[in-house]
Amino acid sequence: MELPKSAHTSRPWRIHEITPDFRLYDVWALPTPGGPHDFPRLVRNFAGGDTGDNSSRIARLLFAIRWKLGKVLGWDDKGEGLGSRVPTLRDRLPQDLRDGPAGPEFDLLPFTSVYLRDDEWAAEMANRTMHGVMHLSWVPDGEGGHRGQMAVLVKPNGLFGKAYMAAIAPFRHLIVYPPLMRDIGREWSASAPRV
């Protein structure tokens, strides 16, 4: 379920310290009910994810088109990413976060972990269009349990990046996120420890 931006901005997440020049695009409640110590499982599930296993054929097609365009037009070339066009956010981390764990490596998605805490994890990606952050957190659900929350923060690369983000907004909200949320819920249930 999409949440108001205040669901992210009102919490004292450490990501606020290092992304003041990023815009918050999306905030979602994840269908991942759990207890106070289930956040590591959510992080593992995301790090092992892939856009090619989305249950929606249309969403898979959109991702395939995007990755193909990125390859053909050079949007995702190594020189357009982290450490090249933009420095990694790890360079901005306060000492306590820099000394802590960055988080897991991604199996297939083009993200790099920035930092990991008991209840929040940030991962970043950059290409010719933007520098983006996926922020996962573990929040009380108001019913005695917890659930995941995902925020997407973006720093578009110039006018082209702003136009790109505006152009994909309806696709994100109407085609990509709804099946993604269902898939996250199914994966969460499937990865639950057997009792």
C-alpha positions as CSV (number, residue, x, y, z in Angstrom):
1,M,0.0,0.0,0.0
2,E,1.3,3.4,-0.9
3,L,1.9,5.7,2.1
4,P,2.1,9.4,2.5
5,K,5.6,10.8,2.4
6,S,5.3,11.7,6.1
7,A,5.4,7.9,6.9
8,H,9.1,8.2,5.9
9,T,10.0,11.8,6.7
10,S,8.5,11.7,10.2
11,R,10.8,9.0,11.4
12,P,14.4,9.6,12.6
13,W,16.0,7.5,9.9
14,R,19.8,8.0,9.4
15,I,19.2,8.3,5.6
16,H,17.9,11.8,6.2
17,E,21.5,12.9,7.2
18,I,23.1,11.8,4.0
19,T,20.4,12.5,1.3
20,P,19.3,16.1,1.9
21,D,19.8,16.8,-1.9
22,F,17.6,13.8,-2.9
23,R,13.8,13.9,-3.5
24,L,11.5,11.4,-1.9
25,Y,9.5,9.9,-4.7
26,D,7.6,6.9,-3.2
27,V,6.8,5.3,0.2
28,W,5.2,1.9,0.4
29,A,4.1,-0.3,3.3
30,L,5.3,-3.8,2.5
31,P,3.2,-6.9,3.0
32,T,5.7,-8.4,5.3
33,P,4.2,-8.9,8.8
34,G,6.6,-10.0,11.4
35,G,8.2,-9.7,14.7
36,P,10.8,-7.2,16.0
37,H,13.7,-9.3,14.7
38,D,12.6,-10.2,11.2
39,F,14.3,-7.3,9.4
40,P,17.4,-9.3,8.3
41,R,15.1,-11.7,6.4
42,L,13.6,-8.8,4.5
43,V,17.0,-7.5,3.6
44,R,18.1,-10.9,2.3
45,N,14.9,-11.2,0.2
46,F,15.5,-7.8,-1.4
47,A,19.2,-8.4,-2.0
48,G,18.4,-11.7,-3.8
49,G,15.6,-10.1,-6.0
50,D,15.4,-9.7,-9.7
51,T,13.2,-7.6,-12.1
52,G,12.9,-10.7,-14.3
53,D,10.9,-12.6,-11.8
54,N,8.0,-10.1,-11.5
55,S,4.7,-11.9,-11.7
56,S,3.4,-9.3,-14.2
57,R,4.3,-10.0,-17.8
58,I,3.8,-6.3,-18.6
59,A,6.1,-5.2,-15.7
60,R,8.7,-7.8,-16.9
61,L,8.4,-6.4,-20.4
62,L,8.9,-2.8,-19.2
63,F,12.0,-3.8,-17.2
64,A,13.4,-5.7,-20.2
65,I,12.8,-2.6,-22.4
66,R,14.4,-0.3,-19.9
67,W,17.5,-2.5,-19.5
68,K,17.8,-2.9,-23.3
69,L,17.5,0.9,-23.8
70,G,20.1,1.5,-21.1
71,K,22.4,-0.8,-22.9
72,V,21.8,0.6,-26.4
73,L,21.9,4.3,-25.3
74,G,24.7,3.9,-22.8
75,W,22.6,5.0,-19.8
76,D,23.9,2.2,-17.7
77,D,27.6,2.2,-18.8
78,K,30.1,1.9,-16.1
79,G,31.2,5.5,-16.5
80,E,27.7,6.7,-15.8
81,G,27.4,5.0,-12.4
82,L,28.7,5.0,-8.9
83,G,32.3,6.0,-8.4
84,S,32.3,7.6,-11.9
85,R,29.6,10.1,-12.6
86,V,28.6,10.3,-9.0
87,P,30.4,9.4,-5.8
88,T,29.0,6.7,-3.6
89,L,26.9,7.8,-0.6
90,R,29.3,5.8,1.5
91,D,31.6,8.8,1.2
92,R,28.9,10.9,3.0
93,L,28.4,8.5,5.9
94,P,29.1,9.6,9.5
95,Q,31.9,7.6,11.1
96,D,29.5,5.3,13.1
97,L,27.7,4.2,9.9
98,R,30.9,3.9,7.9
99,D,32.4,1.7,10.6
100,G,29.2,-0.5,10.6
101,P,28.1,-3.1,8.0
102,A,27.3,-1.8,4.6
103,G,24.8,-4.7,4.0
104,P,24.6,-7.6,1.6
105,E,25.7,-7.7,-2.0
106,F,23.0,-7.9,-4.6
107,D,22.7,-11.0,-6.6
108,L,21.2,-9.5,-9.8
109,L,19.9,-6.0,-9.3
110,P,22.2,-3.0,-10.1
111,F,22.3,-1.8,-6.5
112,T,25.1,-1.4,-4.0
113,S,24.6,-1.5,-0.2
114,V,25.3,1.8,1.6
115,Y,24.7,0.9,5.3
116,L,22.7,-1.5,7.4
117,R,21.3,-1.0,10.9
118,D,18.9,-3.1,13.0
119,D,15.9,-1.4,11.5
120,E,17.0,0.3,8.3
121,W,19.0,-0.4,5.2
122,A,20.0,1.8,2.3
123,A,21.2,0.7,-1.1
124,E,22.0,2.9,-4.1
125,M,22.3,2.8,-7.8
126,A,23.3,5.4,-10.4
127,N,23.1,5.7,-14.2
128,R,22.9,8.5,-16.7
129,T,19.3,9.4,-15.7
130,M,19.6,9.6,-11.9
131,H,21.2,8.6,-8.6
132,G,18.7,6.6,-6.6
133,V,18.4,5.2,-3.1
134,M,16.2,2.3,-2.0
135,H,15.6,2.7,1.8
136,L,14.1,-0.3,3.6
137,S,13.0,0.0,7.2
138,W,11.3,-2.1,9.8
139,V,8.4,-0.3,11.6
140,P,5.7,-1.1,14.1
141,D,2.5,-2.0,12.3
142,G,0.2,-0.5,15.0
143,E,-1.2,-3.9,15.9
144,G,1.7,-5.2,18.1
145,G,3.8,-6.5,15.2
146,H,6.2,-5.1,12.6
147,R,6.4,-4.8,8.8
148,G,8.7,-3.5,6.2
149,Q,8.5,0.0,4.6
150,M,10.2,1.0,1.4
151,A,11.1,4.5,0.4
152,V,12.6,5.6,-2.9
153,L,14.8,8.7,-3.0
154,V,16.1,10.1,-6.3
155,K,18.5,12.8,-7.4
156,P,17.7,13.2,-11.1
157,N,20.6,13.9,-13.5
158,G,19.7,17.3,-15.0
159,L,16.7,18.0,-17.1
160,F,17.0,14.7,-18.9
161,G,16.8,12.9,-15.5
162,K,13.8,15.0,-14.4
163,A,12.0,14.3,-17.6
164,Y,12.8,10.6,-17.4
165,M,11.5,10.4,-13.8
166,A,8.3,12.2,-14.8
167,A,7.8,9.9,-17.8
168,I,8.1,6.7,-15.8
169,A,5.9,7.8,-12.9
170,P,2.6,6.4,-14.2
171,F,4.3,3.1,-15.1
172,R,5.8,2.8,-11.6
173,H,2.5,3.4,-9.9
174,L,0.1,1.6,-12.2
175,I,2.2,-1.3,-13.6
176,V,5.3,-1.9,-11.6
177,Y,4.5,-1.4,-7.9
178,P,1.2,-3.3,-7.6
179,P,2.5,-6.7,-8.8
180,L,5.8,-6.0,-7.0
181,M,4.0,-5.6,-3.7
182,R,2.1,-8.9,-4.3
183,D,5.4,-10.6,-5.2
184,I,7.0,-9.3,-2.0
185,G,4.2,-10.6,0.1
186,R,4.3,-14.1,-1.6
187,E,8.1,-14.3,-1.2
188,W,7.8,-13.2,2.4
189,S,5.3,-15.9,3.2
190,A,7.5,-18.5,1.3
191,S,10.6,-17.5,3.2
192,A,9.0,-17.7,6.7
193,P,10.7,-20.1,9.0
194,R,8.9,-23.4,9.3
195,V,7.6,-24.1,12.8
